[in-house]
Amino acid sequence: MTTQNKNPNQLTLLSAVPPFCLYAVTFIIACALFMQTANAQDRTITLNEAVKLGLDYSKTLKLSQSKVEQAVSEYNQAKDRSLPTGSASYGYNHVEFPANKLAFGPESFNLPNRADAYVGILTLNQTIFEGNKLKYARQSTDLLTQVARLDIDNDKDQITYDIISSYYSLYKVLQSKKVVAQNLTTIDAQIKQAQRFFEQGLVTKNDVLRFQLQRSNIELNGIDLETNRRIINYNLNVLLGLPEGTQLNIAQITEADRQVAPLSNYLDTAMTTRPELQQFDLRTKVAETNIKSIKANNSPKLAASVAGYYIDANINPLPKSGNYITPLTAGLTLSWNFSSLWTNKNKVVEAKIQREQTVINKSITVDRIKDEVNQSYQNYTQALNRIQLLQTSIDQAGENNKILESKYKSNIASATDRADAETLLYQAQINLELAKADAGLAYYTLLKSTGKINKQ
């Protein structure tokens, strides 16, 4: 009876709700389900797509671009300093003379009690020669603009490498998960077979437990891999500007056979391509230009100027014939601050020291880049050799696994030997997939060390 009493009430409440409200609620729930599905969507992405997305999205590159725009603005300001300077003013002056009588012996001169004047001034000045300081300022800011542009190249290389590194890390995890899934399928078949043998009295319960323990260990490894996948997937989504819930999938990476050139080739490429070395060359030129600019302080300065004046002593601010004068002036001024001959020399010494420091820093960077290229080269060749050795080990582990599988079915080998053979093959498969990914990443690391990661 209680149930019968509730149903009419519920129907009454539902009937009291306007139809459009029910439609709205249904629509909101459908949208929520759709958004949930969209947030968890899968996306298969290639390496080239990932790099392009990351470079387009990168906030670091946008900041670097703004620094270039700032450097260009400073260069334009340096050019503007060579333009004439001008000013204009117009003012009103009122003067009261409390004492307005001047006596010169027997003669005297009386000033008016008050006076008014309107004064307008228009001037235009142009520096003709200042030891080429304006020229050196333009050269310096132009060089610094080129340095800022190379900062973009340097940041672009680093961002590209970070994306590639995360991409390969995700690939390694996904490949390892595939191997785990394959091995779980294999071990499940072995467990079923061991169960049948146990029921027939061919193996002990301990043999079955060994396979079950092996499966548990593989499952634990799979849990660790899934945790790593989620972390790497999230970080890569952030790098690429994708929705945080996007599940990234990576197709099989087919690395083309790459011929390894001699180490000297990569070293020569790095010396001509690395943005840091190009920046040091530009900074050396900036330092040399700064020395010339400081030495220019010892030179005389020649400037030209023209000026026009409007002076109206009438109380009426509007010009009236006969009540104002308009003197015009033009002139050249030659000036020389000769004290710079003894106050400027230490500034020149400091500028030369700064230039020498730039040269030394470049030499230090050259040594560091050589070490980086050599290490990347050795790591890449080692990765290629490792792949060959692991391929051989997989062939050996696979053959060993077949032999022990046959022996185990014939009750010649123990369950322990059978499980060990499975483990060896499983580990060899994982190691080969990881080695392939490591070799691919090592190749891009070598490209980055030579400054060619974005110039393939």
C-alpha positions as CSV (number, residue, x, y, z in Angstrom):
1,M,0.0,0.0,0.0
2,T,2.9,2.3,0.7
3,T,4.2,1.8,-2.9
4,Q,0.8,2.5,-4.4
5,N,0.6,5.8,-2.5
6,K,4.0,7.0,-3.7
7,N,3.4,6.5,-7.4
8,P,0.5,8.9,-7.8
9,N,2.4,11.6,-6.0
10,Q,5.4,11.1,-8.2
11,L,3.3,11.3,-11.3
12,T,1.7,14.4,-10.0
13,L,5.1,16.1,-9.4
14,L,6.3,15.1,-12.9
15,S,3.1,16.4,-14.5
16,A,3.6,19.7,-12.7
17,V,7.0,20.3,-14.3
18,P,6.7,22.3,-17.6
19,P,7.7,20.2,-20.7
20,F,10.4,22.7,-21.8
21,C,12.2,22.2,-18.4
22,L,12.3,18.4,-19.0
23,Y,13.7,19.0,-22.4
24,A,16.3,21.4,-21.0
25,V,17.4,18.9,-18.4
26,T,17.6,16.1,-21.0
27,F,19.7,18.4,-23.2
28,I,22.1,19.3,-20.4
29,I,22.6,15.7,-19.5
30,A,23.2,14.8,-23.1
31,C,25.8,17.7,-23.4
32,A,27.5,16.6,-20.3
33,L,27.8,13.0,-21.6
34,F,29.1,14.3,-24.9
35,M,31.7,16.6,-23.2
36,Q,32.8,13.7,-21.1
37,T,33.3,11.6,-24.2
38,A,35.0,14.4,-26.0
39,N,37.4,15.1,-23.1
40,A,38.5,11.5,-23.1
41,Q,38.9,11.2,-26.9
42,D,41.7,9.3,-28.4
43,R,44.1,10.8,-30.9
44,T,46.8,9.1,-32.9
45,I,49.5,11.6,-33.7
46,T,52.7,11.5,-35.7
47,L,56.0,13.0,-34.7
48,N,55.8,15.7,-37.3
49,E,52.3,16.7,-36.2
50,A,53.4,16.8,-32.6
51,V,56.4,19.1,-33.3
52,K,54.2,21.4,-35.4
53,L,51.5,21.6,-32.8
54,G,54.1,22.3,-30.0
55,L,55.9,25.0,-31.9
56,D,52.6,26.8,-32.9
57,Y,51.4,26.6,-29.3
58,S,54.7,27.4,-27.4
59,K,54.4,30.4,-25.1
60,T,58.2,30.5,-24.9
61,L,58.5,31.2,-28.6
62,K,55.9,33.9,-28.4
63,L,57.9,35.5,-25.6
64,S,61.1,35.3,-27.7
65,Q,59.2,36.9,-30.6
66,S,58.2,39.8,-28.4
67,K,61.9,40.3,-27.5
68,V,62.7,40.5,-31.2
69,E,60.0,43.1,-31.7
70,Q,61.4,45.0,-28.7
71,A,64.9,44.9,-30.3
72,V,63.5,46.2,-33.6
73,S,61.8,49.0,-31.7
74,E,65.1,49.9,-30.0
75,Y,66.8,49.9,-33.5
76,N,64.1,52.3,-34.9
77,Q,64.6,54.5,-31.8
78,A,68.3,54.6,-32.6
79,K,67.5,55.7,-36.1
80,D,65.1,58.4,-34.8
81,R,67.9,60.0,-32.8
82,S,69.6,61.1,-36.0
83,L,66.5,63.2,-37.0
84,P,66.3,66.9,-36.2
85,T,64.8,68.0,-32.9
86,G,62.4,70.8,-32.6
87,S,60.2,72.7,-30.1
88,A,57.6,75.4,-30.1
89,S,56.3,77.6,-27.3
90,Y,54.0,80.5,-26.8
91,G,53.6,82.4,-23.6
92,Y,52.1,85.5,-22.0
93,N,54.1,87.6,-19.5
94,H,52.9,90.4,-17.3
95,V,55.4,92.7,-15.5
96,E,54.8,95.2,-12.6
97,F,57.4,97.9,-11.9
98,P,56.9,99.1,-8.2
99,A,60.1,101.1,-8.7
100,N,60.2,102.4,-12.2
101,K,62.5,105.4,-12.2
102,L,66.2,105.2,-13.1
103,A,68.4,108.2,-12.4
104,F,71.7,108.7,-14.3
105,G,73.1,111.9,-12.8
106,P,71.1,114.9,-14.1
107,E,69.1,112.7,-16.3
108,S,66.5,110.2,-15.4
109,F,64.5,107.5,-17.1
110,N,61.0,106.4,-16.2
111,L,59.7,102.9,-17.0
112,P,56.0,102.2,-17.3
113,N,54.2,101.0,-14.2
114,R,53.4,97.7,-15.9
115,A,54.0,95.9,-19.1
116,D,52.6,92.9,-21.1
117,A,54.2,90.7,-23.7
118,Y,53.4,87.7,-25.7
119,V,56.4,85.7,-26.7
120,G,56.5,82.8,-29.2
121,I,59.6,80.7,-30.0
122,L,60.1,78.0,-32.7
123,T,63.5,76.2,-32.8
124,L,64.9,73.4,-34.9
125,N,68.3,71.7,-34.1
126,Q,70.3,69.1,-36.1
127,T,73.5,67.4,-35.1
128,I,75.8,67.3,-38.1
129,F,78.8,65.5,-36.6
130,E,79.3,63.8,-33.2
131,G,82.1,61.4,-33.9
132,N,79.7,59.0,-35.7
133,K,78.0,58.1,-32.3
134,L,74.6,57.9,-33.9
135,K,75.9,55.6,-36.6
136,Y,77.5,53.3,-34.0
137,A,74.2,53.3,-32.0
138,R,72.3,52.1,-35.0
139,Q,74.9,49.4,-35.8
140,S,74.8,48.1,-32.2
141,T,71.0,47.9,-31.9
142,D,70.9,46.2,-35.4
143,L,73.3,43.5,-34.2
144,L,71.4,43.0,-30.9
145,T,68.2,42.5,-33.1
146,Q,70.0,39.7,-34.9
147,V,71.0,38.2,-31.5
148,A,67.4,38.2,-30.4
149,R,66.3,36.4,-33.6
150,L,68.9,33.7,-32.9
151,D,67.3,33.3,-29.5
152,I,64.2,32.2,-31.3
153,D,66.1,29.6,-33.2
154,N,67.7,28.4,-29.9
155,D,64.4,28.2,-28.1
156,K,62.8,26.5,-31.1
157,D,65.5,23.8,-31.1
158,Q,65.0,23.2,-27.4
159,I,61.2,23.0,-27.6
160,T,61.4,20.7,-30.6
161,Y,63.7,18.4,-28.7
162,D,61.5,18.4,-25.6
163,I,58.5,17.4,-27.7
164,I,60.5,14.6,-29.4
165,S,61.8,13.4,-26.1
166,S,58.3,13.2,-24.6
167,Y,57.0,11.6,-27.8
168,Y,59.5,8.8,-27.7
169,S,59.0,8.3,-23.9
170,L,55.3,7.8,-24.6
171,Y,56.1,5.4,-27.5
172,K,58.4,3.4,-25.2
173,V,55.6,3.0,-22.6
174,L,53.0,2.1,-25.1
175,Q,55.2,-0.5,-26.7
176,S,56.1,-2.0,-23.3
177,K,52.3,-2.2,-22.6
178,K,51.8,-4.1,-25.8
179,V,54.5,-6.6,-24.8
180,V,52.9,-6.9,-21.4
181,A,49.5,-7.6,-23.0
182,Q,51.1,-10.2,-25.3
183,N,52.8,-11.9,-22.4
184,L,49.7,-12.0,-20.3
185,T,47.9,-13.8,-23.1
186,T,50.8,-16.3,-23.3
187,I,51.0,-16.9,-19.6
188,D,47.2,-17.4,-19.3
189,A,47.5,-20.2,-21.9
190,Q,50.4,-21.6,-19.9
191,I,48.3,-21.5,-16.7
192,K,45.4,-23.3,-18.3
193,Q,47.8,-26.0,-19.6
194,A,49.5,-26.3,-16.2
195,Q,46.0,-26.7,-14.6
196,R,45.2,-29.5,-17.0
197,F,48.6,-31.2,-16.2
198,F,47.9,-30.8,-12.5
199,E,44.5,-32.4,-12.8
200,Q,46.1,-35.3,-14.7
201,G,48.8,-35.6,-12.0
202,L,51.6,-34.7,-14.3
203,V,52.8,-31.5,-12.4
204,T,52.5,-30.4,-8.8
205,K,50.4,-27.5,-7.5
206,N,53.6,-25.6,-6.9
207,D,54.2,-25.6,-10.7
208,V,50.8,-24.0,-11.3
209,L,51.5,-21.4,-8.6
210,R,54.8,-20.4,-10.3
211,F,53.0,-19.5,-13.5
212,Q,50.4,-17.6,-11.5
213,L,53.1,-15.7,-9.6
214,Q,54.8,-14.8,-12.9
215,R,51.4,-13.5,-14.2
216,S,51.1,-11.3,-11.0
217,N,54.6,-9.9,-11.6
218,I,53.7,-9.0,-15.2
219,E,50.5,-7.3,-14.0
220,L,52.4,-5.2,-11.5
221,N,54.7,-4.1,-14.3
222,G,51.7,-3.2,-16.4
223,I,50.3,-1.0,-13.5
224,D,53.6,0.9,-13.3
225,L,53.6,1.4,-17.1
226,E,50.1,2.7,-17.0
227,T,51.0,5.2,-14.3
228,N,54.0,6.4,-16.4
229,R,51.8,6.6,-19.5
230,R,49.3,8.9,-17.8
231,I,52.1,11.2,-16.6
232,I,53.8,11.4,-19.9
233,N,50.5,11.7,-21.8
234,Y,49.5,14.7,-19.6
235,N,52.8,16.5,-20.0
236,L,52.7,16.0,-23.8
237,N,49.2,17.4,-23.9
238,V,50.4,20.5,-22.1
239,L,53.4,20.9,-24.5
240,L,51.1,20.6,-27.6
241,G,48.3,22.7,-26.2
242,L,45.8,19.8,-26.4
243,P,42.9,19.2,-24.0
244,E,44.2,17.6,-20.8
245,G,41.9,14.5,-21.2
246,T,43.2,13.6,-24.7
247,Q,44.5,10.1,-24.8
248,L,47.4,10.1,-27.3
249,N,48.2,7.1,-29.4
250,I,51.4,6.7,-31.4
251,A,51.6,4.6,-34.5
252,Q,54.6,2.3,-35.0
253,I,57.7,4.4,-35.5
254,T,59.5,3.3,-38.6
255,E,63.0,4.6,-38.4
256,A,64.7,4.8,-41.8
257,D,68.2,3.4,-42.0
258,R,70.5,6.3,-41.3
259,Q,74.2,6.2,-42.3
260,V,76.4,7.4,-39.5
261,A,79.0,10.0,-40.8
262,P,82.4,10.5,-39.2
263,L,82.5,12.4,-36.0
264,S,84.4,15.3,-37.6
265,N,81.4,15.9,-39.9
266,Y,79.1,16.5,-37.0
267,L,81.6,18.7,-35.2
268,D,82.1,20.9,-38.3
269,T,78.3,21.2,-38.7
270,A,77.9,22.3,-35.1
271,M,80.6,25.0,-35.4
272,T,78.8,26.6,-38.3
273,T,75.2,26.0,-37.3
274,R,74.8,26.3,-33.5
275,P,72.9,29.6,-32.7
276,E,75.0,30.2,-29.6
277,L,78.2,30.5,-31.6
278,Q,76.6,32.8,-34.1
279,Q,75.4,34.9,-31.2
280,F,78.9,35.2,-29.7
281,D,80.1,36.5,-33.1
282,L,77.4,39.1,-33.1
283,R,78.1,40.1,-29.5
284,T,81.8,40.5,-30.3
285,K,80.8,42.9,-33.1
286,V,78.6,44.7,-30.6
287,A,81.5,45.1,-28.2
288,E,83.8,46.4,-31.0
289,T,81.1,48.9,-31.9
290,N,80.8,50.0,-28.3
291,I,84.5,50.7,-28.2
292,K,84.2,52.9,-31.3
293,S,81.3,54.7,-29.7
294,I,83.2,55.4,-26.5
295,K,86.2,56.7,-28.4
296,A,83.9,59.1,-30.3
297,N,83.4,61.0,-27.1
298,N,86.8,62.6,-27.7
299,S,85.6,64.1,-31.0
300,P,84.2,67.7,-31.3
301,K,80.5,68.2,-32.0
302,L,79.1,70.3,-34.8
303,A,75.4,71.2,-34.7
304,A,73.1,73.5,-36.7
305,S,70.1,75.4,-35.5
306,V,67.4,77.7,-36.7
307,A,64.9,79.7,-34.6
308,G,62.1,82.1,-35.0
309,Y,60.7,84.4,-32.3
310,Y,57.4,86.3,-32.1
311,I,57.4,89.2,-29.5
312,D,54.2,91.3,-29.1
313,A,54.2,94.0,-26.4
314,N,50.6,94.8,-27.0
315,I,48.1,93.6,-24.4
316,N,46.0,92.2,-27.3
317,P,47.2,88.6,-27.9
318,L,46.2,88.9,-31.6
319,P,49.0,90.2,-33.9
320,K,48.5,93.8,-34.9
321,S,50.7,95.6,-37.4
322,G,53.4,97.6,-35.8
323,N,53.0,96.1,-32.3
324,Y,55.2,93.0,-32.7
325,I,58.6,91.8,-34.0
326,T,59.7,88.4,-35.5
327,P,63.4,88.0,-35.3
328,L,64.8,84.9,-37.2
329,T,68.1,83.3,-36.3
330,A,70.3,80.6,-37.9
331,G,73.7,79.3,-36.7
332,L,76.3,76.6,-36.4
333,T,77.8,75.6,-33.2
334,L,81.2,73.8,-32.8
335,S,81.9,72.4,-29.4
336,W,84.5,70.2,-27.9
337,N,84.5,68.7,-24.4
338,F,88.3,68.2,-24.3
339,S,88.2,66.8,-20.7
340,S,87.1,63.5,-22.3
341,L,90.8,63.1,-23.4
342,W,91.6,62.1,-19.8
343,T,88.2,61.0,-18.5
344,N,87.3,58.6,-21.3
345,K,90.4,56.4,-21.5
346,N,89.3,54.0,-18.7
347,K,85.9,53.6,-20.3
348,V,87.7,52.4,-23.5
349,V,89.7,50.0,-21.4
350,E,86.6,48.6,-19.8
351,A,84.9,48.1,-23.2
352,K,88.0,46.2,-24.5
353,I,87.8,43.9,-21.5
354,Q,84.2,43.2,-22.2
355,R,85.1,42.3,-25.8
356,E,87.8,40.0,-24.6
357,Q,85.4,38.3,-22.2
358,T,83.0,37.7,-25.1
359,V,85.8,36.0,-27.1
360,I,86.8,33.8,-24.1
361,N,83.1,32.8,-23.5
362,K,82.8,31.8,-27.1
363,S,85.9,29.6,-26.7
364,I,84.4,28.0,-23.6
365,T,81.1,27.4,-25.4
366,V,83.0,25.8,-28.4
367,D,84.6,23.3,-26.0
368,R,81.3,22.5,-24.4
369,I,79.6,22.0,-27.8
370,K,82.4,19.7,-28.9
371,D,81.9,17.6,-25.8
372,E,78.1,17.6,-26.3
373,V,78.4,16.5,-30.0
374,N,80.9,13.8,-29.2
375,Q,78.8,12.4,-26.3
376,S,75.7,12.4,-28.5
377,Y,77.6,10.7,-31.3
378,Q,78.9,8.0,-29.1
379,N,75.4,7.4,-27.5
380,Y,73.8,7.1,-31.0
381,T,76.4,4.6,-32.3
382,Q,76.1,2.6,-29.0
383,A,72.3,2.6,-29.4
384,L,72.6,1.1,-32.9
385,N,75.0,-1.6,-31.8
386,R,72.7,-2.4,-28.9
387,I,69.8,-3.0,-31.3
388,Q,71.8,-5.5,-33.3
389,L,72.8,-7.4,-30.1
390,L,69.3,-7.4,-28.7
391,Q,67.9,-8.7,-32.0
392,T,70.3,-11.6,-31.7
393,S,69.3,-12.2,-28.1
394,I,65.6,-12.2,-29.0
395,D,66.3,-14.9,-31.7
396,Q,68.2,-16.9,-29.1
397,A,65.6,-16.4,-26.4
398,G,62.8,-17.4,-28.8
399,E,64.6,-20.6,-29.8
400,N,65.2,-21.4,-26.2
401,N,61.6,-20.8,-25.4
402,K,60.4,-23.1,-28.1
403,I,62.7,-25.9,-26.9
404,L,61.6,-25.6,-23.3
405,E,58.0,-25.4,-24.3
406,S,58.3,-28.7,-26.2
407,K,60.2,-30.3,-23.3
408,Y,57.7,-29.0,-20.8
409,K,54.8,-30.5,-22.8
410,S,56.7,-33.8,-22.9
411,N,57.2,-33.5,-19.1
412,I,61.0,-33.4,-19.6
413,A,61.6,-29.7,-18.4
414,S,60.4,-28.3,-15.1
415,A,57.9,-25.5,-14.7
416,T,60.6,-23.4,-13.3
417,D,62.7,-23.8,-16.5
418,R,59.6,-23.1,-18.6
419,A,58.8,-19.9,-16.6
420,D,62.4,-18.7,-16.8
421,A,62.4,-19.2,-20.6
422,E,59.2,-17.1,-20.9
423,T,60.7,-14.4,-18.7
424,L,63.9,-14.2,-20.8
425,L,61.9,-13.9,-24.0
426,Y,59.6,-11.3,-22.4
427,Q,62.5,-9.2,-21.2
428,A,64.3,-9.4,-24.5
429,Q,61.2,-8.2,-26.3
430,I,60.9,-5.2,-24.0
431,N,64.6,-4.4,-24.2
432,L,64.5,-4.4,-28.0
433,E,61.5,-2.0,-28.2
434,L,63.1,0.3,-25.7
435,A,66.4,0.2,-27.5
436,K,64.7,1.2,-30.8
437,A,63.1,4.1,-29.1
438,D,66.4,5.1,-27.4
439,A,68.2,5.0,-30.8
440,G,65.6,7.2,-32.3
441,L,65.9,9.7,-29.5
442,A,69.7,9.5,-29.6
443,Y,69.6,10.4,-33.3
444,Y,67.5,13.6,-32.6
445,T,69.8,14.4,-29.7
446,L,72.8,14.2,-32.1
447,L,70.9,16.5,-34.5
448,K,70.2,19.0,-31.7
449,S,73.9,19.0,-30.7
450,T,74.8,20.0,-34.2
451,G,72.0,22.7,-34.5
452,K,70.2,20.8,-37.3
453,I,67.2,19.4,-35.4
454,N,64.9,22.0,-37.2
455,K,67.0,22.1,-40.4
456,Q,66.7,18.6,-41.7
